[in-house]
Amino acid sequence: MAYATKAGRNAQSVTTSEHAATDAEIVTGVEANMAKAQAEGPQSKAQLLERLDAGTG
């Protein structure tokens, strides 16, 4: 009985860790995109629309 409970807790811990890792990857991607946008500086409406049309914006 104690083994089953411990195995359940371990499985839950692994699941929680996997979700935390996924969330961290998403946040890192967002932060990288924000840093890139800040580094590239302001852009005109035409430049923005061109990037969006190219799928890189």
Summary of the structure (lengths in Angstrom):
residues: 57
radius of gyration: 20.9
end to end distance: 54.3
largest distance: 66.1
contacts: 99
relative contact order: 0.06
helix: 86%
strand: 0%
